[in-house]
Amino acid sequence: METMEKNKLFDKINSALNQVRPYLQADGGDISLIDITDDFVVKVKLTGACQGCPFSYQTLKSGVEQALIREVPEIKEVVSVDE
């Protein structure tokens, strides 16, 4: 993926994350965009109360992933990473 294309995707994804971020922050958590792979997998890091929460996978897949795919249809998947 070209740098300019990746930068545009980063901007679109960050914009979509800013729409779901208040819901995560309301429960004491947050989310950071870490990377986008060449095959359009978005890597994020859940922080705060979301990190290690038993419902974090469900939040990631049913909430964050669906919201991102709706806004940025190129995305294939959203995965959580630890850094």
C-alpha positions as CSV (number, residue, x, y, z in Angstrom):
1,M,0.0,0.0,0.0
2,E,1.4,3.4,-1.0
3,T,2.2,5.9,1.7
4,M,-0.4,8.5,0.5
5,E,-3.1,5.8,0.4
6,K,-2.2,4.6,3.9
7,N,-2.2,8.2,5.2
8,K,-5.7,8.7,3.8
9,L,-6.9,5.5,5.4
10,F,-5.4,6.5,8.7
11,D,-7.3,9.8,8.6
12,K,-10.6,8.1,7.7
13,I,-10.1,5.4,10.4
14,N,-9.2,8.0,13.0
15,S,-12.3,10.0,12.2
16,A,-14.4,6.9,12.6
17,L,-12.7,6.0,15.8
18,N,-13.5,9.5,17.1
19,Q,-17.2,8.7,16.7
20,V,-17.0,5.5,18.9
21,R,-14.3,6.8,21.3
22,P,-16.9,8.6,23.6
23,Y,-18.7,5.4,24.3
24,L,-15.4,3.7,25.3
25,Q,-14.4,6.7,27.4
26,A,-17.7,6.7,29.2
27,D,-16.7,3.3,30.7
28,G,-13.2,4.4,31.5
29,G,-11.5,3.0,28.3
30,D,-10.1,4.2,25.1
31,I,-8.7,3.0,21.8
32,S,-5.6,3.8,19.7
33,L,-4.9,3.1,16.0
34,I,-1.7,1.2,15.7
35,D,-1.4,0.1,12.1
36,I,-3.1,-0.8,8.9
37,T,-1.8,-3.9,7.1
38,D,-1.5,-4.1,3.3
39,D,-4.5,-6.5,3.3
40,F,-6.6,-3.9,5.1
41,V,-6.6,-5.3,8.6
42,V,-6.7,-2.5,11.2
43,K,-4.7,-3.0,14.3
44,V,-5.8,-1.1,17.4
45,K,-4.9,-1.1,21.1
46,L,-7.6,-1.0,23.7
47,T,-6.5,1.0,26.8
48,G,-7.8,1.9,30.2
49,A,-10.8,-0.2,31.5
50,C,-11.2,-1.8,28.0
51,Q,-7.8,-3.4,28.3
52,G,-8.4,-6.9,29.8
53,C,-12.1,-6.4,30.1
54,P,-14.0,-9.7,29.6
55,F,-16.3,-7.9,27.1
56,S,-13.5,-6.3,25.1
57,Y,-13.6,-8.8,22.2
58,Q,-17.3,-8.3,21.9
59,T,-16.9,-4.5,22.0
60,L,-14.2,-4.7,19.4
61,K,-16.1,-6.9,16.9
62,S,-19.7,-5.7,17.5
63,G,-19.0,-2.1,18.1
64,V,-15.7,-0.8,16.8
65,E,-15.3,-3.1,13.8
66,Q,-18.8,-2.6,12.6
67,A,-18.5,1.2,13.0
68,L,-15.2,1.3,11.1
69,I,-16.4,-0.9,8.3
70,R,-19.5,1.2,7.9
71,E,-17.3,4.4,7.5
72,V,-14.4,2.8,5.7
73,P,-15.6,-0.2,3.6
74,E,-12.1,-1.1,2.5
75,I,-11.4,-2.5,6.0
76,K,-11.5,-6.3,6.2
77,E,-11.1,-6.7,9.9
78,V,-10.2,-5.0,13.2
79,V,-7.9,-6.7,15.6
80,S,-6.5,-5.8,19.0
81,V,-2.8,-5.8,19.7
82,D,-0.7,-5.4,22.8
83,E,2.3,-3.0,22.5
